[in-house]
């Protein structure tokens, strides 16, 4: 039913193999880039979206932003092209693996060593973006892609189409007071559409993702989008050690999540790297994001098993009345 499948498009450059996924903005295909004989992913806007100037401009900005942020943990964007059927295509490296969302649907919770390795890699990728004053603004499990290897997942951050570029002179595409992002993972200042939004919104979103991965539950719930946002703005998350008690979530993580999910960005964990470090330390690990991003997952698990009991004992000692 899809006429693009099997066709050669963009002036005989890409032969489309198959449809991979559908989204609100467009459809993703696997294709062969004929000149270089390499497999690529094509994200092509839906016909109705391709006639919206703001949507097209945002699509172009996704290309420009991603292309300016080369990093091992950000999906590589190769080109932006016009299609013969009056749409637009974003050309990216083709990834083998799955989105974190699919993994969570299947597994519900992840081992802490897997989460720590993942968060460390996301921190390294986003730290590069934040250094350029670029805020992803739509971090969610759907945009964290996991490529499996013998040592563990290699993370690729997807979809910079909702970025907020806070660098000097950057063009703004969002009308004041509007919100962009996914409700469960949207920082309070983002939910309110505040113009002061910066990289700390990504810190909040990554904390919400980690909370869900470790406990099996998002920190703020609701039956509708507005209900979720109201909970984010007015309620406090339950301590992860209580929500994830049956999964062995330690009490040492409670203070970290309270600090990371605080509503005031001025007192929130300040950087994405610091968030990754504090989550690792909560499980008794020593080292840096670079260490945990490359350490085999099984080795991280072994170190947690060795170090967490002492970390918990130290935590309990600080909580005892004098």
WOWOQUI-V137524 format. One line per field, one symbol per residue. burial: I if it has 24 or more other ideal C-beta (glycine too) atoms within 12 Angstrom, else O. A space follows every 50 residues. Layout:
# WOWOQUI-V137524
burial: ???
This chain:
# WOWOQUI-V137524
burial: OOOIOOOOIIOOIIIIIOOIIOOOIIIIIIIIIOOOOOIIIIIIIIOOII OOOOIIOIIIIIIOIIOIIOIOIIIIIIIIIOIOOOIIIIIIIIIOOIII IOIIOOOOIIIIIIIIIIIIIIIIIIIIIIOIOIIIIIIIIIIIIIIOOO OIIIIIIIIIIIIIIIOOOOOOIIOOOOIIIIIIIIIIIIIIIIOOIIII IIIIIIIIIIIIIIIOIIIIIOOOOOOIIOIIIOOOIOIIIOIIOOIOII IIIIOIIIIIIIIOIOOIIOIIIIIIIIIIIIIIIOIOIOOIIIIOIOOI IOIIOOIIOOIIOOIOOOOOOO
